[in-house]
Amino acid sequence: MDVKEIKNAIMFNGLTNDELNGIADAVRFARSQLAQMNKRALRVGDTVQFTSTRDGTTYKGNVTKIAIKYITVKTGGNLLYRVPASMLEAI
């Protein structure tokens, strides 16, 4: 089953509220696992990039701190950004 079939099944197959809640829980869990894997792969000093959700600008910088929820990235202009691990891409 590909993504398109899954989306159609969710949207048009009349799933119950409990079934939809189960799907939402599975998606949240999968996103959490991806963020954890990304966080484990990064180390302080690594060069990363991320795209701002506010203005669409791509920033490049170095990891300065890895916390539970956010990773602090220092960009070229000496600005610090607290970014969710799922938004970061190692360069």
Secondary structure, 3 states (H helix, E strand, C coil): CCHHHHHHHHHHCCCCHHHHHHHHHHHHHHHHHHHHHHHHHCCCCCEEEEECCCCCCEEEEEEEEECCCEEEEEECCCCEEEEEHHHCEEC
